[in-house]
Amino acid sequence: MNMRALFSSFLLASAVVVSGCDTGFQHMGTTEYGVRFRTLPPVVGGGVGSANSVALPLQTVVVLPWETIYRFDTSPQYLSWGKGMGDGGGSSQLVQDEDVYTRARDGNEAALKLTVRYRIKPDPESLVKLVQNVARNQQEVRQLVIAVVRSEIRTNMNKLRTSEYRDDKKRNETVDETLRSAQSHLGPLGIEVEAINLKQYRFVRPLPGDEEDTRYQDRLREIQEKEQDIEGERSRIETVKAKKQKEYSEAESLYNARISEAKGFKEQSVVQGDGYYTARSNEAKAILAEGTAEIAGLTKQIAALSGKGGQAILRLEVAKQLAQANPRFVAMNQGQQGGALELSKTDINQLLRQLGVAEGLVDQAKPAQTMPDKTQKIEVQSASPGVGGLQGESNGK
């Protein structure tokens, strides 16, 4: 075969290849990687290219007629099981309307609603390995993740008893174990499972015609509602207890404050009372001492007056008192005739001069005598010990 015929055959083969491949320029997205695959015999470099030939995000690559670019989006992807868990489009894709069915360890059937977040590792070497061993596009990766996660969630949740499903701690630990199992299977293949979230679990049994037997679940719901009511009542009781405890503490504080105030008032009153008692006692002692001294003095005075010089001392004392008072009129005793009160105007100097005469008359108990001065009249009514009762009547005006 000459060179012209060989060249014509090569052009014909190239035309056939170009007609079935996407040739030209391809632009990678912000999170897209492209793995180059050559549809040539291995001896001339066919097959999956090396990590250096992987197209990076935002890179524009030239695709030759004998090449194919496997594009992978490395942004997080979401898968959901169960009605109402996803819309089936975009990055969040609903796997199926049905829940994932499994059984509890004690035989009750359980329906699970869950969501899985995963992503393809943005590593050229991992991407080359992924294309060589697992998948050539996003859909094949998705199917692999669905199969692994569904299998692992059924296997691990089957280890729980019905009562353990209701234990949040035990249930979450089992979901975490499922996540670790999925990562151990898919991680070496270049797929990262980031999270598995169990949104809901129900104890139901599927029936023909898309129906479910929910009797056990309904019973559990009733029990759960009763438990919630009980828990609410317990919370209310604890709230009332706390409120009453606070009121008791406030009342106790007020009581202690009142007791302290009363004790302080009592102590203050005792101190004041003791001080008042001491002062009055001292005052009483002083009064008693003064009275005792006065009594002693009066006793001595009485003794002195009772002696021979008593009359003289009495006259001297009367004179002193009259001199100090300096009276101009002296009210005399009530008269004997008709009970009329008699007042006589008396000159003090004359009274002092005549005092000795009056005392003499008293001692002799004689009738009243007329003084030399015809303008004065002195009448002696009676005499008491020490002081004589005097009555004077003045005829002059």
C-alpha positions in Angstrom: 0.0 0.0 0.0 1.4 3.3 -1.0 1.6 6.4 1.3 -1.4 8.1 -0.4 -3.7 5.1 0.4 -2.4 5.0 4.0 -3.0 8.6 4.5 -6.5 8.3 3.1 -7.3 5.5 5.5 -6.1 7.5 8.4 -8.3 10.4 7.5 -11.3 8.1 7.1 -10.7 6.6 10.5 -10.3 10.1 12.0 -13.6 11.2 10.5 -15.3 8.2 12.1 -13.8 9.0 15.5 -14.7 12.7 15.3 -18.3 11.9 14.5 -18.7 10.0 17.8 -16.7 12.2 20.3 -17.0 15.6 21.8 -14.0 17.4 20.2 -12.9 20.9 20.4 -12.6 23.1 23.6 -14.2 22.3 26.9 -14.3 24.6 29.9 -14.3 23.2 33.5 -16.7 24.6 36.1 -15.7 26.1 39.4 -15.7 22.7 41.2 -15.2 20.4 38.2 -12.3 18.2 37.4 -11.8 16.4 34.0 -10.1 13.0 33.6 -8.7 12.6 30.1 -9.3 9.2 28.4 -7.8 8.3 25.0 -9.7 5.9 22.7 -6.5 4.4 21.3 -4.7 1.1 21.7 -2.6 1.0 24.9 0.6 0.6 22.9 0.2 4.1 21.5 -0.9 5.7 24.8 -4.5 4.8 25.0 -6.6 4.6 28.1 -6.9 6.8 31.2 -4.3 9.6 31.3 -2.0 10.3 34.3 -2.7 12.7 37.1 -0.8 15.4 35.3 -3.4 15.3 32.4 -6.4 15.9 34.7 -8.2 19.2 33.9 -8.5 21.5 36.9 -11.5 23.8 37.8 -12.0 26.8 35.5 -9.5 25.4 33.1 -10.2 25.2 29.3 -8.9 22.0 27.6 -8.5 21.0 24.0 -10.2 17.6 23.3 -8.7 15.8 20.4 -10.8 13.5 18.2 -9.6 10.4 19.9 -10.0 11.7 23.5 -12.9 11.9 26.0 -13.1 14.0 29.1 -14.8 12.4 32.2 -16.1 15.4 34.2 -16.7 15.1 38.0 -18.2 17.8 40.2 -16.4 17.8 43.6 -19.0 20.0 45.4 -21.0 18.4 48.2 -23.8 16.2 47.0 -26.9 15.2 49.0 -29.0 12.0 48.8 -32.3 11.5 50.7 -34.7 8.6 51.4 -38.3 9.1 52.3 -41.2 11.1 51.2 -40.8 14.9 51.7 -37.0 14.6 52.2 -35.9 16.0 48.8 -37.1 17.3 45.4 -35.0 15.0 43.2 -33.2 17.8 41.5 -30.0 19.9 41.8 -27.5 19.0 44.5 -30.1 17.5 46.7 -31.5 14.4 45.1 -34.3 12.2 46.4 -33.4 8.6 46.0 -36.9 7.3 46.6 -40.2 8.3 48.2 -40.1 5.1 50.3 -38.2 5.0 53.6 -35.3 2.6 54.1 -36.9 -0.4 55.8 -35.1 -2.5 58.4 -35.9 -4.4 61.6 -35.1 -3.8 65.2 -33.2 -6.5 67.0 -36.4 -7.7 68.7 -38.3 -8.0 65.5 -40.2 -4.8 65.0 -40.0 -3.3 61.5 -38.7 0.2 61.3 -38.9 2.8 58.5 -36.0 5.3 58.3 -35.9 8.8 56.7 -32.3 9.9 56.2 -30.0 12.3 54.3 -26.4 11.6 53.2 -23.9 14.3 52.3 -20.9 13.1 50.2 -18.3 14.5 47.7 -15.7 13.3 45.3 -12.2 14.0 46.5 -10.7 16.9 44.6 -7.4 15.1 44.1 -6.1 14.2 40.6 -4.6 10.9 41.6 -7.9 9.9 43.4 -9.9 10.9 40.4 -7.7 8.8 38.0 -8.1 5.8 40.4 -11.9 6.5 40.5 -12.2 6.3 36.7 -10.0 3.3 36.4 -11.8 1.2 39.1 -15.2 2.5 39.9 -17.1 5.0 37.8 -16.8 7.3 34.8 -19.5 9.9 35.7 -21.5 11.4 38.5 -24.4 9.0 38.1 -22.3 5.9 38.6 -20.8 7.5 41.7 -24.2 8.3 43.0 -25.4 4.7 42.6 -22.4 3.4 44.4 -23.0 5.7 47.4 -26.7 4.7 47.5 -25.9 1.0 47.6 -23.2 1.3 50.3 -25.1 3.7 52.6 -28.4 1.8 52.4 -26.7 -1.5 53.2 -24.7 0.0 56.1 -27.7 1.8 57.7 -29.8 -1.4 57.6 -27.0 -3.5 59.1 -26.2 -1.2 62.0 -29.7 -0.1 62.9 -30.7 -3.8 62.9 -28.5 -4.1 66.0 -30.7 -1.9 68.1 -33.7 -3.0 70.2 -37.0 -1.2 70.0 -36.3 0.6 73.3 -32.8 1.6 72.1 -34.3 3.4 69.1 -35.9 5.8 71.5 -32.6 6.4 73.3 -31.1 9.4 71.6 -27.6 8.7 72.7 -27.7 5.0 71.6 -29.4 5.9 68.3 -26.9 8.6 67.5 -24.0 6.4 68.3 -25.3 3.8 65.8 -25.7 6.4 63.1 -22.1 7.5 63.7 -21.0 3.9 63.4 -22.8 3.7 60.0 -20.9 6.8 58.9 -17.6 5.3 59.8 -18.4 2.0 58.0 -19.4 3.9 54.8 -16.2 6.0 54.9 -14.1 2.9 55.3 -15.7 1.4 52.1 -15.8 4.5 49.9 -12.9 6.5 51.1 -10.2 4.4 49.4 -12.2 4.8 46.1 -11.9 8.6 46.2 -15.4 9.3 47.6 -15.8 11.1 51.0 -19.0 10.5 52.9 -19.2 13.5 55.2 -22.5 13.0 57.1 -25.4 10.7 57.6 -28.4 12.3 59.3 -31.3 10.1 60.5 -34.2 12.5 60.3 -37.0 10.2 61.4 -37.8 6.6 62.4 -41.1 4.9 62.5 -42.1 1.4 63.6 -44.4 0.4 60.6 -44.8 -2.6 58.4 -45.3 -2.2 54.7 -48.5 -3.6 53.2 -49.6 -4.3 49.6 -50.7 -1.3 47.7 -48.3 1.2 49.2 -50.0 1.0 52.6 -48.5 0.7 56.0 -49.5 -1.0 59.2 -49.0 1.8 61.8 -50.7 0.3 64.8 -47.5 -0.2 66.8 -46.2 3.2 65.9 -49.5 4.7 67.0 -49.3 3.0 70.3 -45.7 4.2 70.7 -46.9 7.7 69.8 -49.5 7.5 72.6 -46.9 6.3 75.0 -44.6 9.1 74.0 -47.3 11.7 74.4 -48.0 10.3 77.9 -44.3 10.5 78.7 -44.2 14.1 77.5 -47.2 14.9 79.6 -45.5 13.3 82.6 -42.3 15.1 81.9 -44.2 18.4 81.6 -45.9 17.7 84.9 -42.6 17.0 86.5 -41.2 20.2 85.1 -44.2 22.1 86.5 -43.7 20.4 89.9 -40.0 21.3 89.9 -40.9 24.9 88.9 -43.4 25.1 91.8 -40.9 23.6 94.2 -38.3 26.1 93.1 -40.8 28.9 93.5 -41.9 27.8 97.0 -38.2 27.2 97.9 -37.5 30.8 96.9 -40.5 32.1 98.9 -39.4 30.0 101.9 -35.9 31.4 101.7 -37.2 34.9 101.5 -39.5 34.3 104.5 -36.7 32.7 106.4 -34.4 35.6 105.6 -37.1 38.0 106.8 -37.7 36.0 109.9 -34.0 36.0 110.7 -33.8 39.7 110.1 -36.8 40.3 112.4 -35.2 38.0 115.1 -31.9 39.9 114.8 -33.7 43.2 115.0 -35.7 42.0 118.0 -32.5 40.8 119.7 -30.8 44.1 119.0 -33.8 46.0 120.4 -33.9 43.7 123.5 -30.2 44.1 124.1 -30.5 47.9 123.7 -33.5 48.0 126.0 -31.6 45.9 128.6 -28.7 48.3 128.4 -30.9 51.3 128.7 -32.9 49.7 131.5 -29.8 48.8 133.4 -28.5 52.3 133.0 -31.8 53.8 134.1 -32.0 51.4 137.0 -28.4 52.2 138.1 -29.0 56.0 137.8 -32.2 55.8 139.8 -30.6 53.5 142.3 -27.8 56.0 142.8 -30.3 58.8 143.0 -32.4 56.9 145.5 -29.3 56.1 147.5 -28.4 59.8 147.4 -31.9 60.8 148.5 -31.8 58.2 151.2 -28.5 59.4 152.5 -29.8 63.0 152.3 -33.0 62.0 154.1 -31.0 60.1 156.7 -28.8 63.0 157.3 -31.8 65.4 157.4 -33.5 63.1 159.9 -30.4 63.0 162.0 -30.2 66.8 161.9 -33.9 67.1 162.7 -33.5 64.6 165.5 -30.7 66.6 167.0 -32.7 69.8 166.4 -35.7 68.3 168.2 -33.4 67.2 171.0 -32.0 70.7 171.2 -35.5 72.3 171.2 -36.7 69.9 173.8 -34.0 71.2 176.2 -33.8 74.2 178.4 -32.8 76.6 175.6 -35.5 75.5 173.2 -37.7 78.4 173.8 -35.0 80.9 173.2 -33.8 79.1 170.0 -37.5 79.1 168.8 -37.9 82.8 169.4 -34.6 83.5 167.6 -35.7 81.3 164.6 -39.1 83.0 164.4 -37.4 86.4 164.5 -35.0 85.3 161.7 -37.8 84.1 159.5 -39.9 87.2 160.0 -37.0 89.4 159.3 -36.1 87.6 156.1 -39.8 87.6 154.9 -40.3 91.2 155.8 -44.1 90.9 155.9 -46.3 93.9 156.4 -49.4 91.9 157.3 -49.8 88.8 159.3 -52.9 86.6 158.9 -54.1 85.5 162.3 -56.3 82.5 163.3 -60.0 82.4 163.0 -61.7 84.3 165.8 -63.8 82.6 168.5 -66.8 84.8 168.0 -69.1 83.8 165.1 -66.2 82.0 163.3 -65.2 85.3 161.6 -61.6 85.6 160.3 -59.9 88.4 162.0 -57.0 90.2 160.4 -54.9 92.8 162.3 -52.4 95.2 160.9 -49.2 94.7 162.8 -46.0 96.6 162.7 -43.1 94.2 162.5 -40.8 96.2 164.7 -43.5 96.4 167.4 -44.1 92.7 167.0 -40.5 91.9 167.5 -40.4 94.1 170.6 -43.5 92.6 172.0 -42.6 89.0 171.2 -41.0 88.5 174.5 -44.1 89.9 176.3 -46.4 87.6 174.3 -44.3 84.5 175.2 -44.5 85.4 178.8 -48.2 85.7 178.6 -48.5 82.3 177.0 -46.4 80.7 179.7 -48.6 82.2 182.4 -51.8 81.3 180.5 -53.4 84.5 181.5 -56.2 86.4 179.8 -55.3 88.8 177.2 -54.0 92.1 178.4 -54.2 95.6 177.0 -50.9 96.9 175.8 -49.7 100.4 177.0 -50.4 101.6 173.5 -54.1 101.9 173.3 -54.1 101.6 169.5 -52.9 98.0 169.7 -54.6 94.9 171.2 -53.0 91.4 171.4 -55.0 88.4 172.3 -53.4 85.0 172.9 -55.5 82.1 171.7 -53.4 79.2 172.3 -49.9 78.0 172.3 -48.4 75.1 170.4 -45.0 73.6 171.1 -42.4 76.1 169.9 -44.7 78.6 168.2 -47.6 80.4 169.7 -50.8 81.1 167.9 -51.1 84.9 167.8 -54.1 87.0 166.9 -53.9 90.7 166.8 -56.6 93.3 166.3 -55.9 96.8 165.4 -58.3 99.5 166.5 -56.6 102.2 164.6 -57.1 102.6 160.9 
